[in-house]
């Protein structure tokens, strides 16, 4: 009998018994509970996370586009500012050249005016000097001639011709130094 008891106690592992069905039903209940109460919050959290990641990616792309547009605006404005600075610099150079030309022209006119005024003053002084010289020479030459000749030279015509002849010789000699009295100047 011992052999039959052992044989009755051993079961065939290929044949299902009732515990497997109970375990299967419990497994289905656990799956239903997980699907009904655990999965929706997890799915919602994952969807929110995906939405946040999408939004961050879109924000990143928008920020990159905005940055690129800002760089392009900056470069454009910088090139415009450089062009404007170059035009202002060129305009300032042109103004400086024009002002320099105007000042040079004014200075030339002033120099010409001063030279003209100096020439006029020189001519006036020369005429005054010549008239004073004529008067003095007239008196001196008359006295000298009267002493040499021993007679009076009351005749104005003779006296004037002598003075005029002397002055004519004086005018024909160079201005800087000559030999008006027969001796070279030193």
C-alpha positions in Angstrom: 0.0 0.0 0.0 2.7 2.3 0.3 3.2 2.2 -3.3 -0.3 3.2 -4.1 -0.3 6.1 -1.7 2.8 7.5 -3.3 1.2 7.2 -6.7 -2.0 8.8 -5.5 -0.2 11.7 -4.1 1.8 12.5 -7.1 -0.1 14.5 -9.6 0.4 15.2 -13.2 1.9 18.5 -13.6 0.5 18.8 -17.1 -3.0 18.7 -15.9 -4.3 22.1 -14.6 -5.7 22.2 -11.2 -8.0 24.8 -9.6 -5.3 27.1 -8.2 -4.2 28.1 -11.6 -7.6 29.4 -12.4 -7.8 31.3 -9.2 -4.3 32.8 -9.9 -5.4 33.7 -13.4 -8.6 35.4 -12.1 -6.5 37.3 -9.5 -4.1 38.3 -12.2 -6.9 39.7 -14.4 -8.3 41.6 -11.4 -4.8 43.1 -10.7 -4.6 44.0 -14.4 -8.0 45.7 -14.3 -7.1 47.7 -11.2 -3.8 48.8 -12.7 -5.5 49.7 -16.0 -8.4 51.5 -14.3 -6.6 53.4 -11.5 -2.8 53.5 -12.1 -2.4 53.8 -15.9 -4.6 56.9 -16.5 -2.6 59.1 -14.0 0.7 57.8 -15.5 -0.6 58.3 -19.0 -1.7 61.8 -18.0 1.7 62.6 -16.4 3.5 61.3 -19.5 1.3 63.3 -21.8 1.9 66.4 -19.8 5.6 65.7 -19.9 5.5 65.3 -23.6 3.5 68.4 -24.1 6.0 70.3 -21.9 8.9 69.0 -23.9 7.1 69.9 -27.2 6.4 73.4 -25.8 10.1 73.8 -24.7 11.2 72.6 -28.2 8.9 75.1 -29.9 10.0 77.9 -27.5 13.6 77.0 -28.3 13.0 77.2 -32.0 11.2 80.5 -31.5 14.0 81.8 -29.4 16.5 80.7 -32.1 14.5 82.4 -34.8 14.2 85.6 -32.7 17.9 85.5 -32.0 18.7 85.1 -35.7 16.4 87.9 -36.6 17.9 90.1 -33.9 21.4 89.3 -35.3 20.3 90.2 -38.8 18.8 93.4 -37.6 21.9 94.2 -35.7 24.2 93.5 -38.7 21.9 95.6 -40.9 21.8 98.5 -38.5 25.5 98.2 -37.9 26.2 98.3 -41.6 23.8 101.3 -42.0 25.5 103.1 -39.1 28.9 102.4 -40.7 27.7 103.8 -44.0 26.2 106.8 -42.3 29.4 107.4 -40.4 31.4 107.2 -43.7 29.0 109.6 -45.4 29.3 112.0 -42.4 33.1 111.7 -42.5 33.2 112.3 -46.2 30.8 115.3 -45.8 33.0 116.7 -43.0 36.1 116.3 -45.2 34.3 118.1 -48.1 33.2 120.8 -45.7 36.8 121.1 -44.4 38.2 121.3 -47.9 35.6 124.0 -48.9 36.3 126.0 -45.7 40.0 125.7 -46.3 39.6 126.9 -49.9 37.4 129.8 -48.7 39.9 130.8 -46.0 42.7 130.5 -48.5 40.8 132.7 -50.9 40.1 135.2 -48.2 43.7 135.2 -47.1 44.8 135.7 -50.7 42.4 138.6 -51.1 43.6 140.1 -47.8 47.3 139.8 -48.9 46.4 141.4 -52.3 44.6 144.2 -50.5 47.5 144.8 -48.1 50.0 144.7 -51.1 47.8 147.2 -53.0 47.5 149.4 -49.9 51.3 149.2 -49.3 52.0 150.0 -53.0 49.6 153.0 -52.7 51.2 154.2 -49.5 54.6 153.7 -51.0 53.6 155.7 -54.1 52.2 158.4 -51.9 55.3 158.6 -49.8 57.5 158.6 -52.9 55.5 161.5 -54.4 55.6 163.4 -51.1 59.4 162.7 -50.8 59.9 163.8 -54.4 58.0 167.0 -53.8 59.9 167.7 -50.6 63.2 166.8 -52.3 62.3 169.1 -55.2 61.7 172.0 -52.9 64.8 171.4 -50.9 67.0 170.8 -54.0 65.5 173.8 -55.6 66.6 176.0 -52.7 70.0 174.3 -52.2 70.9 174.1 -55.8 69.9 177.8 -56.3 72.2 178.8 -53.4 75.0 176.6 -54.5 74.7 177.8 -58.1 74.6 181.4 -56.9 77.8 180.8 -54.9 79.6 179.0 -57.7 78.5 181.4 -60.4 78.5 184.4 -58.3 75.3 185.8 -59.7 71.7 185.5 -58.7 69.5 182.8 -60.3 66.2 184.5 -59.9 65.0 183.1 -63.1 62.6 180.3 -62.1 62.8 178.6 -65.5 66.5 178.0 -65.3 66.3 177.0 -61.7 63.5 174.5 -62.4 65.2 173.0 -65.4 68.4 172.3 -63.4 66.3 170.6 -60.6 64.2 168.7 -63.1 67.3 167.4 -64.9 68.8 166.2 -61.6 65.6 164.5 -60.6 65.2 162.8 -64.0 68.7 161.4 -63.6 67.8 160.3 -60.1 64.7 158.5 -61.3 66.7 156.6 -64.0 69.1 155.2 -61.5 68.3 151.9 -59.7 66.4 152.4 -56.4 68.7 150.2 -54.2 71.9 152.0 -54.7 73.4 153.7 -57.6 75.9 156.3 -58.4 73.9 159.4 -58.1 76.9 161.4 -56.8 79.5 159.6 -58.9 80.6 157.3 -56.1 79.4 153.7 -55.6 77.2 153.1 -52.6 78.4 151.0 -49.8 
